Amino acid sequence: MAEPIIVAKRIHKTYRTGEVEVHALRGVDLEIRAGEMVAIMGPSGCGKTTLINCLSGLDQIDSGEALIEGTALHKMKDKVRTTYRAQRMGFVFQTYNLLPVISAVENVEMPMLVSGVRPKDARRRALDALGQVGLADRAHHRPAELSGGQRQRVTIARALVNNPAIVWADEPTGNLDSQTADDVLALMQRLNREQGQTFVIVTHDAKIGELCDRVVRMRDGEIVDSGNGDWGLVTGDREAEAPPDAESPIPNHQSPVTIP
C-alpha cells in the first residue's frame, strides 16, 4: 500500500473580520495516499476549500500540522513555498484562472517558467500537455476564443505540465454543462490512472464522488467521514453528530486562491 502523501494533524483555521470569528477548520485529521483520487464533499461553508488551501500552502494554518510528501509547507518561507507548489503541485479551479491576454500555450507554460524551466523547454512541454488533453490545434488561441470545456482542459494541462505529485481541484466542473463536465471528469480520471498523480477534488457533484477512490465528508469545519468506514469519526474537539448533507451554519469564508 502506498505511503500517505498528504497528512493533516489537528489543523485549526479561524478567519477574523473585525470582532467576528469563523472557525473554518476545527482540528482536522486526514491522510491521503499517493495515487489516490479523493473527493471532499459537504455543504457550502463547511470548510472544504479552506482545507485544500491550507494543505497546499495557499493559506496559513493557525495550529496543527500539514505535511506534503513529509514536508511542512506551513513552516516554509513564502518564496520557497511558492517554488515548491510550482514544481510539485497543480491547481484546477472552477473559474479557470487563465490570463485572458495570452494564449493557451502561454498559460500552460507559466508554472514551468516560475519554477525555472528554460523557455524553449517550457514551450515544448506545454504543447505536449495541450496535445494530451486534445487541444493541440487550439494552442495559440486566447481563452476568450475557447469554449468553457476547452478552457478547463487548458487548466488541466497547466496543472499537469510539471508532472506534479498532487493536483488540487476546486469545483472543476461547476461552470460546465453536463456533457462537458462528463468529458472533463473522464479526462481527469484517465490522467490519474495513467500518470499516478494524487487528485484531491472539492465538489458538490455526487457524480465526481462516484468516480473517485474515496469520498471525504465534512461538516462545520470537521471531517465526519474519511471514506474508510469511520462515520461519526471524532476529528477535533467534538464528535460530529449530524449527516453530511445537513445545513452548515458557517458562512462560506474562503481565502482568495491564486496560481503560483
Phi and psi in degrees as GROMACS dihedral restraints (atoms count N, CA, C in turn):
[ dihedral_restraints ]
;  ai    aj    ak    al  type     phi  dphi    fc
    3     4     5     6     1   -64.8    20    10
    4     5     6     7     1   150.7    20    10
    6     7     8     9     1   -76.7    20    10
    7     8     9    10     1   154.7    20    10
    9    10    11    12     1   -61.7    20    10
   10    11    12    13     1   132.6    20    10
   12    13    14    15     1  -100.8    20    10
   13    14    15    16     1   -21.6    20    10
   15    16    17    18     1  -127.3    20    10
   16    17    18    19     1   125.6    20    10
   18    19    20    21     1  -133.1    20    10
   19    20    21    22     1   121.3    20    10
   21    22    23    24     1  -109.8    20    10
   22    23    24    25     1   130.2    20    10
   24    25    26    27     1  -124.2    20    10
   25    26    27    28     1   105.8    20    10
   27    28    29    30     1    47.1    20    10
   28    29    30    31     1    52.9    20    10
   30    31    32    33     1   -77.9    20    10
   31    32    33    34     1   130.1    20    10
   33    34    35    36     1  -118.5    20    10
   34    35    36    37     1   140.4    20    10
   36    37    38    39     1  -145.4    20    10
   37    38    39    40     1   125.2    20    10
   39    40    41    42     1  -124.3    20    10
   40    41    42    43     1   132.4    20    10
   42    43    44    45     1   -99.8    20    10
   43    44    45    46     1   137.9    20    10
   45    46    47    48     1  -123.2    20    10
   46    47    48    49     1   126.5    20    10
   48    49    50    51     1  -126.9    20    10
   49    50    51    52     1   101.8    20    10
   51    52    53    54     1    64.8    20    10
   52    53    54    55     1  -122.1    20    10
   54    55    56    57     1   -95.9    20    10
   55    56    57    58     1     0.8    20    10
   57    58    59    60     1   -90.1    20    10
   58    59    60    61     1   130.6    20    10
   60    61    62    63     1  -117.7    20    10
   61    62    63    64     1   133.5    20    10
   63    64    65    66     1  -119.5    20    10
   64    65    66    67     1   116.9    20    10
   66    67    68    69     1   -85.1    20    10
   67    68    69    70     1    91.6    20    10
   69    70    71    72     1   -74.9    20    10
   70    71    72    73     1   -37.3    20    10
   72    73    74    75     1  -128.7    20    10
   73    74    75    76     1   133.4    20    10
   75    76    77    78     1  -124.6    20    10
   76    77    78    79     1    74.6    20    10
   78    79    80    81     1    71.7    20    10
   79    80    81    82     1    48.1    20    10
   81    82    83    84     1   -74.9    20    10
   82    83    84    85     1   131.8    20    10
   84    85    86    87     1  -117.1    20    10
   85    86    87    88     1   133.4    20    10
   87    88    89    90     1  -161.8    20    10
   88    89    90    91     1   141.9    20    10
   90    91    92    93     1  -127.7    20    10
   91    92    93    94     1   136.1    20    10
   93    94    95    96     1  -128.4    20    10
   94    95    96    97     1   130.3    20    10
   96    97    98    99     1   -90.4    20    10
   97    98    99   100     1   154.1    20    10
   99   100   101   102     1   -57.1    20    10
  100   101   102   103     1   132.5    20    10
  102   103   104   105     1    88.9    20    10
  103   104   105   106     1    -6.0    20    10
  105   106   107   108     1   -73.9    20    10
  106   107   108   109     1   152.0    20    10
  108   109   110   111     1  -116.6    20    10
  109   110   111   112     1   108.2    20    10
  111   112   113   114     1  -119.2    20    10
  112   113   114   115     1   132.2    20    10
  114   115   116   117     1   -99.4    20    10
  115   116   117   118     1   137.0    20    10
  117   118   119   120     1  -110.3    20    10
  118   119   120   121     1   117.9    20    10
  120   121   122   123     1  -126.3    20    10
  121   122   123   124     1   160.9    20    10
  123   124   125   126     1   154.8    20    10
  124   125   126   127     1   169.7    20    10
  126   127   128   129     1   -65.7    20    10
  127   128   129   130     1   160.6    20    10
  129   130   131   132     1   -57.7    20    10
  130   131   132   133     1   137.6    20    10
  132   133   134   135     1    83.2    20    10
  133   134   135   136     1     8.2    20    10
  135   136   137   138     1   -84.5    20    10
  136   137   138   139     1    -8.4    20    10
  138   139   140   141     1   110.9    20    10
  139   140   141   142     1     9.5    20    10
  141   142   143   144     1   -62.2    20    10
  142   143   144   145     1   -53.9    20    10
  144   145   146   147     1   -66.9    20    10
  145   146   147   148     1   -38.8    20    10
  147   148   149   150     1   -57.7    20    10
  148   149   150   151     1   -40.4    20    10
  150   151   152   153     1   -62.0    20    10
  151   152   153   154     1   -49.8    20    10
  153   154   155   156     1   -71.1    20    10
  154   155   156   157     1   -29.2    20    10
  156   157   158   159     1   -63.9    20    10
  157   158   159   160     1   -41.3    20    10
  159   160   161   162     1   -71.0    20    10
  160   161   162   163     1   -41.1    20    10
  162   163   164   165     1   -66.7    20    10
  163   164   165   166     1   -35.7    20    10
  165   166   167   168     1   -85.3    20    10
  166   167   168   169     1    -4.2    20    10
  168   169   170   171     1    83.4    20    10
  169   170   171   172     1     7.5    20    10
  171   172   173   174     1   -74.1    20    10
  172   173   174   175     1   -22.4    20    10
  174   175   176   177     1  -135.1    20    10
  175   176   177   178     1   149.5    20    10
  177   178   179   180     1   -86.9    20    10
  178   179   180   181     1   142.3    20    10
  180   181   182   183     1   -86.2    20    10
  181   182   183   184     1   156.4    20    10
  183   184   185   186     1   -84.0    20    10
  184   185   186   187     1   -39.3    20    10
  186   187   188   189     1  -159.0    20    10
  187   188   189   190     1   168.0    20    10
  189   190   191   192     1    96.5    20    10
  190   191   192   193     1  -161.4    20    10
  192   193   194   195     1  -146.2    20    10
  193   194   195   196     1   136.9    20    10
  195   196   197   198     1  -123.4    20    10
  196   197   198   199     1   113.5    20    10
  198   199   200   201     1  -111.7    20    10
  199   200   201   202     1   128.0    20    10
  201   202   203   204     1  -118.7    20    10
  202   203   204   205     1   119.0    20    10
  204   205   206   207     1    52.3    20    10
  205   206   207   208     1    36.3    20    10
  207   208   209   210     1    80.3    20    10
  208   209   210   211     1     1.9    20    10
  210   211   212   213     1  -106.6    20    10
  211   212   213   214     1   135.4    20    10
  213   214   215   216     1   -86.8    20    10
  214   215   216   217     1    96.6    20    10
  216   217   218   219     1   -62.3    20    10
  217   218   219   220     1   -34.0    20    10
  219   220   221   222     1   -68.5    20    10
  220   221   222   223     1   -10.9    20    10
  222   223   224   225     1   -99.1    20    10
  223   224   225   226     1    -4.0    20    10
  225   226   227   228     1   -79.1    20    10
  226   227   228   229     1   155.2    20    10
  228   229   230   231     1   -70.5    20    10
  229   230   231   232     1   153.9    20    10
  231   232   233   234     1   -54.2    20    10
  232   233   234   235     1   -46.2    20    10
  234   235   236   237     1   -65.8    20    10
  235   236   237   238     1   -40.7    20    10
  237   238   239   240     1   -65.9    20    10
  238   239   240   241     1   -41.5    20    10
  240   241   242   243     1   -65.0    20    10
  241   242   243   244     1   -40.6    20    10
  243   244   245   246     1   -63.0    20    10
  244   245   246   247     1   -43.7    20    10
  246   247   248   249     1   -63.6    20    10
  247   248   249   250     1   -42.3    20    10
  249   250   251   252     1   -59.6    20    10
  250   251   252   253     1   -45.4    20    10
  252   253   254   255     1   -60.9    20    10
  253   254   255   256     1   -43.7    20    10
  255   256   257   258     1   -62.5    20    10
  256   257   258   259     1   -33.4    20    10
  258   259   260   261     1   -88.0    20    10
  259   260   261   262     1   -32.4    20    10
  261   262   263   264     1  -117.6    20    10
  262   263   264   265     1    -4.6    20    10
  264   265   266   267     1  -133.2    20    10
  265   266   267   268     1   152.6    20    10
  267   268   269   270     1  -126.1    20    10
  268   269   270   271     1   152.5    20    10
  270   271   272   273     1  -130.2    20    10
  271   272   273   274     1   132.7    20    10
  273   274   275   276     1  -127.9    20    10
  274   275   276   277     1   123.5    20    10
  276   277   278   279     1  -124.5    20    10
  277   278   279   280     1   159.3    20    10
  279   280   281   282     1   -58.9    20    10
  280   281   282   283     1   -36.2    20    10
  282   283   284   285     1   -94.9    20    10
  283   284   285   286     1    11.3    20    10
  285   286   287   288     1    71.9    20    10
  286   287   288   289     1   -45.9    20    10
  288   289   290   291     1    56.3    20    10
  289   290   291   292     1    39.6    20    10
  291   292   293   294     1   -92.0    20    10
  292   293   294   295     1   142.5    20    10
  294   295   296   297     1   -75.7    20    10
  295   296   297   298     1   123.0    20    10
  297   298   299   300     1   -72.7    20    10
  298   299   300   301     1   -19.4    20    10
  300   301   302   303     1   -93.3    20    10
  301   302   303   304     1    -0.2    20    10
  303   304   305   306     1  -123.9    20    10
  304   305   306   307     1   164.2    20    10
  306   307   308   309     1   -77.0    20    10
  307   308   309   310     1   171.0    20    10
  309   310   311   312     1   -58.7    20    10
  310   311   312   313     1   -45.8    20    10
  312   313   314   315     1   -65.9    20    10
  313   314   315   316     1   -34.7    20    10
  315   316   317   318     1   -68.8    20    10
  316   317   318   319     1   -36.6    20    10
  318   319   320   321     1   -64.1    20    10
  319   320   321   322     1   -40.5    20    10
  321   322   323   324     1   -70.1    20    10
  322   323   324   325     1   -34.3    20    10
  324   325   326   327     1   -79.9    20    10
  325   326   327   328     1   -10.3    20    10
  327   328   329   330     1   -54.0    20    10
  328   329   330   331     1   -50.5    20    10
  330   331   332   333     1   -59.2    20    10
  331   332   333   334     1   -33.7    20    10
  333   334   335   336     1   -69.6    20    10
  334   335   336   337     1   -40.0    20    10
  336   337   338   339     1   -65.0    20    10
  337   338   339   340     1   -37.9    20    10
  339   340   341   342     1   -62.5    20    10
  340   341   342   343     1   -37.8    20    10
  342   343   344   345     1   -88.2    20    10
  343   344   345   346     1     6.0    20    10
  345   346   347   348     1    96.2    20    10
  346   347   348   349     1    10.7    20    10
  348   349   350   351     1   -71.4    20    10
  349   350   351   352     1   140.2    20    10
  351   352   353   354     1   -60.9    20    10
  352   353   354   355     1   139.9    20    10
  354   355   356   357     1   -52.2    20    10
  355   356   357   358     1   -41.7    20    10
  357   358   359   360     1   -63.0    20    10
  358   359   360   361     1   -43.0    20    10
  360   361   362   363     1   -69.2    20    10
  361   362   363   364     1   -37.5    20    10
  363   364   365   366     1   -62.4    20    10
  364   365   366   367     1   -41.9    20    10
  366   367   368   369     1   -64.2    20    10
  367   368   369   370     1   -44.1    20    10
  369   370   371   372     1   -60.8    20    10
  370   371   372   373     1   -45.8    20    10
  372   373   374   375     1   -68.8    20    10
  373   374   375   376     1   -35.2    20    10
  375   376   377   378     1   -64.9    20    10
  376   377   378   379     1   -41.5    20    10
  378   379   380   381     1   -64.7    20    10
  379   380   381   382     1   -40.0    20    10
  381   382   383   384     1   -62.0    20    10
  382   383   384   385     1   -42.5    20    10
  384   385   386   387     1   -64.9    20    10
  385   386   387   388     1   -40.9    20    10
  387   388   389   390     1   -65.3    20    10
  388   389   390   391     1   -36.4    20    10
  390   391   392   393     1   -62.4    20    10
  391   392   393   394     1   -36.9    20    10
  393   394   395   396     1   -65.9    20    10
  394   395   396   397     1   -30.2    20    10
  396   397   398   399     1  -100.1    20    10
  397   398   399   400     1    14.2    20    10
  399   400   401   402     1    80.1    20    10
  400   401   402   403     1    26.3    20    10
  402   403   404   405     1  -124.6    20    10
  403   404   405   406     1    27.1    20    10
  405   406   407   408     1   -57.9    20    10
  406   407   408   409     1   -35.2    20    10
  408   409   410   411     1   -82.5    20    10
  409   410   411   412     1    -2.6    20    10
  411   412   413   414     1  -116.1    20    10
  412   413   414   415     1    13.3    20    10
  414   415   416   417     1   -58.5    20    10
  415   416   417   418     1   -33.6    20    10
  417   418   419   420     1  -103.0    20    10
  418   419   420   421     1    16.0    20    10
  420   421   422   423     1   -92.6    20    10
  421   422   423   424     1   145.6    20    10
  423   424   425   426     1   -81.1    20    10
  424   425   426   427     1   160.8    20    10
  426   427   428   429     1   -53.5    20    10
  427   428   429   430     1   -38.0    20    10
  429   430   431   432     1   -63.7    20    10
  430   431   432   433     1   -19.3    20    10
  432   433   434   435     1   -93.7    20    10
  433   434   435   436     1     7.0    20    10
  435   436   437   438     1  -116.6    20    10
  436   437   438   439     1   152.7    20    10
  438   439   440   441     1   -74.5    20    10
  439   440   441   442     1   170.2    20    10
  441   442   443   444     1   -59.4    20    10
  442   443   444   445     1   -43.0    20    10
  444   445   446   447     1   -64.4    20    10
  445   446   447   448     1   -39.2    20    10
  447   448   449   450     1   -66.6    20    10
  448   449   450   451     1   -39.1    20    10
  450   451   452   453     1   -63.7    20    10
  451   452   453   454     1   -39.2    20    10
  453   454   455   456     1   -68.2    20    10
  454   455   456   457     1   -32.4    20    10
  456   457   458   459     1   -66.3    20    10
  457   458   459   460     1   -37.3    20    10
  459   460   461   462     1   -61.4    20    10
  460   461   462   463     1   -42.6    20    10
  462   463   464   465     1   -61.3    20    10
  463   464   465   466     1   -41.1    20    10
  465   466   467   468     1   -66.7    20    10
  466   467   468   469     1   -41.7    20    10
  468   469   470   471     1   -60.1    20    10
  469   470   471   472     1   -42.7    20    10
  471   472   473   474     1   -63.8    20    10
  472   473   474   475     1   -38.6    20    10
  474   475   476   477     1   -66.0    20    10
  475   476   477   478     1   -30.9    20    10
  477   478   479   480     1  -101.6    20    10
  478   479   480   481     1    -6.8    20    10
  480   481   482   483     1   -65.1    20    10
  481   482   483   484     1   -28.1    20    10
  483   484   485   486     1   -91.5    20    10
  484   485   486   487     1    11.6    20    10
  486   487   488   489     1    51.0    20    10
  487   488   489   490     1    56.9    20    10
  489   490   491   492     1   -70.6    20    10
  490   491   492   493     1   157.5    20    10
  492   493   494   495     1   -73.9    20    10
  493   494   495   496     1   -33.4    20    10
  495   496   497   498     1  -133.2    20    10
  496   497   498   499     1   137.2    20    10
  498   499   500   501     1  -115.8    20    10
  499   500   501   502     1   122.3    20    10
  501   502   503   504     1  -100.3    20    10
  502   503   504   505     1   129.6    20    10
  504   505   506   507     1  -130.0    20    10
  505   506   507   508     1   127.9    20    10
  507   508   509   510     1  -116.0    20    10
  508   509   510   511     1   106.7    20    10
  510   511   512   513     1    48.4    20    10
  511   512   513   514     1    56.5    20    10
  513   514   515   516     1   -66.7    20    10
  514   515   516   517     1   -16.7    20    10
  516   517   518   519     1  -113.0    20    10
  517   518   519   520     1    10.7    20    10
  519   520   521   522     1   -62.7    20    10
  520   521   522   523     1   -28.7    20    10
  522   523   524   525     1  -104.7    20    10
  523   524   525   526     1    14.9    20    10
  525   526   527   528     1  -111.7    20    10
  526   527   528   529     1   149.2    20    10
  528   529   530   531     1   -69.6    20    10
  529   530   531   532     1   167.1    20    10
  531   532   533   534     1   -62.7    20    10
  532   533   534   535     1   -40.5    20    10
  534   535   536   537     1   -68.8    20    10
  535   536   537   538     1   -42.8    20    10
  537   538   539   540     1   -65.9    20    10
  538   539   540   541     1   -38.6    20    10
  540   541   542   543     1   -60.9    20    10
  541   542   543   544     1   -42.8    20    10
  543   544   545   546     1   -61.6    20    10
  544   545   546   547     1   -39.9    20    10
  546   547   548   549     1   -65.3    20    10
  547   548   549   550     1   -42.7    20    10
  549   550   551   552     1   -66.0    20    10
  550   551   552   553     1   -41.4    20    10
  552   553   554   555     1   -62.4    20    10
  553   554   555   556     1   -43.2    20    10
  555   556   557   558     1   -62.0    20    10
  556   557   558   559     1   -38.7    20    10
  558   559   560   561     1   -64.3    20    10
  559   560   561   562     1   -46.5    20    10
  561   562   563   564     1   -62.6    20    10
  562   563   564   565     1   -41.5    20    10
  564   565   566   567     1   -64.5    20    10
  565   566   567   568     1   -41.2    20    10
  567   568   569   570     1   -64.0    20    10
  568   569   570   571     1   -44.4    20    10
  570   571   572   573     1   -65.5    20    10
  571   572   573   574     1   -37.1    20    10
  573   574   575   576     1   -62.0    20    10
  574   575   576   577     1   -45.3    20    10
  576   577   578   579     1   -69.8    20    10
  577   578   579   580     1   -40.3    20    10
  579   580   581   582     1   -81.1    20    10
  580   581   582   583     1   -34.8    20    10
  582   583   584   585     1  -107.1    20    10
  583   584   585   586     1   -13.7    20    10
  585   586   587   588     1    77.5    20    10
  586   587   588   589     1    11.7    20    10
  588   589   590   591     1   -68.1    20    10
  589   590   591   592     1   149.9    20    10
  591   592   593   594     1   -82.7    20    10
  592   593   594   595     1   126.8    20    10
  594   595   596   597     1  -110.5    20    10
  595   596   597   598     1   129.1    20    10
  597   598   599   600     1  -121.5    20    10
  598   599   600   601     1   115.4    20    10
  600   601   602   603     1  -121.3    20    10
  601   602   603   604     1   117.8    20    10
  603   604   605   606     1   -83.7    20    10
  604   605   606   607     1   129.1    20    10
  606   607   608   609     1  -160.0    20    10
  607   608   609   610     1   154.9    20    10
  609   610   611   612     1  -102.8    20    10
  610   611   612   613     1    -4.3    20    10
  612   613   614   615     1   -86.0    20    10
  613   614   615   616     1   113.0    20    10
  615   616   617   618     1   -62.1    20    10
  616   617   618   619     1   -27.8    20    10
  618   619   620   621     1   -64.2    20    10
  619   620   621   622     1   -37.2    20    10
  621   622   623   624     1   -64.4    20    10
  622   623   624   625     1   -43.1    20    10
  624   625   626   627     1   -57.4    20    10
  625   626   627   628     1   -38.8    20    10
  627   628   629   630     1   -66.7    20    10
  628   629   630   631     1   -29.4    20    10
  630   631   632   633     1   -83.7    20    10
  631   632   633   634     1   -17.4    20    10
  633   634   635   636     1   -83.9    20    10
  634   635   636   637     1   162.4    20    10
  636   637   638   639     1   -69.9    20    10
  637   638   639   640     1   -28.4    20    10
  639   640   641   642     1  -156.8    20    10
  640   641   642   643     1   146.6    20    10
  642   643   644   645     1  -116.1    20    10
  643   644   645   646     1   122.4    20    10
  645   646   647   648     1  -100.3    20    10
  646   647   648   649     1   126.6    20    10
  648   649   650   651     1  -110.0    20    10
  649   650   651   652     1   136.5    20    10
  651   652   653   654     1  -120.2    20    10
  652   653   654   655     1   152.6    20    10
  654   655   656   657     1  -154.1    20    10
  655   656   657   658     1   132.3    20    10
  657   658   659   660     1    52.1    20    10
  658   659   660   661     1    42.5    20    10
  660   661   662   663     1    78.8    20    10
  661   662   663   664     1    10.9    20    10
  663   664   665   666     1  -128.0    20    10
  664   665   666   667     1   155.8    20    10
  666   667   668   669     1   -88.0    20    10
  667   668   669   670     1   119.6    20    10
  669   670   671   672     1  -101.7    20    10
  670   671   672   673     1   -12.8    20    10
  672   673   674   675     1  -156.0    20    10
  673   674   675   676     1   117.0    20    10
  675   676   677   678     1   -88.0    20    10
  676   677   678   679     1     3.4    20    10
  678   679   680   681     1    83.5    20    10
  679   680   681   682     1     8.4    20    10
  681   682   683   684     1  -111.0    20    10
  682   683   684   685     1    25.6    20    10
  684   685   686   687     1    76.8    20    10
  685   686   687   688     1    25.8    20    10
  687   688   689   690     1  -116.5    20    10
  688   689   690   691     1    47.7    20    10
  690   691   692   693     1   -58.0    20    10
  691   692   693   694     1   135.9    20    10
  693   694   695   696     1    88.5    20    10
  694   695   696   697     1     9.9    20    10
  696   697   698   699     1   -54.5    20    10
  697   698   699   700     1   134.5    20    10
  699   700   701   702     1   -82.9    20    10
  700   701   702   703     1   117.3    20    10
  702   703   704   705     1  -126.6    20    10
  703   704   705   706     1    44.3    20    10
  705   706   707   708     1   162.2    20    10
  706   707   708   709     1  -135.7    20    10
  708   709   710   711     1   -91.2    20    10
  709   710   711   712     1    -7.7    20    10
  711   712   713   714     1  -150.1    20    10
  712   713   714   715     1   165.5    20    10
  714   715   716   717     1   -92.6    20    10
  715   716   717   718     1   135.0    20    10
  717   718   719   720     1   -73.2    20    10
  718   719   720   721     1   133.2    20    10
  720   721   722   723     1  -118.3    20    10
  721   722   723   724     1   -17.4    20    10
  723   724   725   726     1  -104.0    20    10
  724   725   726   727     1   155.7    20    10
  726   727   728   729     1   -67.6    20    10
  727   728   729   730     1   159.6    20    10
  729   730   731   732     1   -69.8    20    10
  730   731   732   733     1   -14.0    20    10
  732   733   734   735     1   -95.0    20    10
  733   734   735   736     1     7.4    20    10
  735   736   737   738     1   -69.1    20    10
  736   737   738   739     1   153.6    20    10
  738   739   740   741     1   -69.8    20    10
  739   740   741   742     1   138.5    20    10
  741   742   743   744     1   -97.3    20    10
  742   743   744   745     1   134.9    20    10
  744   745   746   747     1   -78.9    20    10
  745   746   747   748     1    -6.4    20    10
  747   748   749   750     1   -83.4    20    10
  748   749   750   751     1   124.0    20    10
  750   751   752   753     1   -66.5    20    10
  751   752   753   754     1   161.5    20    10
  753   754   755   756     1   -84.0    20    10
  754   755   756   757     1    76.1    20    10
  756   757   758   759     1   -88.7    20    10
  757   758   759   760     1    99.7    20    10
  759   760   761   762     1  -117.6    20    10
  760   761   762   763     1   133.1    20    10
  762   763   764   765     1   -71.1    20    10
  763   764   765   766     1   148.1    20    10
  765   766   767   768     1   -59.5    20    10
  766   767   768   769     1   143.0    20    10
  768   769   770   771     1  -112.0    20    10
  769   770   771   772     1   130.4    20    10
  771   772   773   774     1  -127.8    20    10
  772   773   774   775     1   146.8    20    10
  774   775   776   777     1   -77.1    20    10
  775   776   777   778     1   127.3    20    10
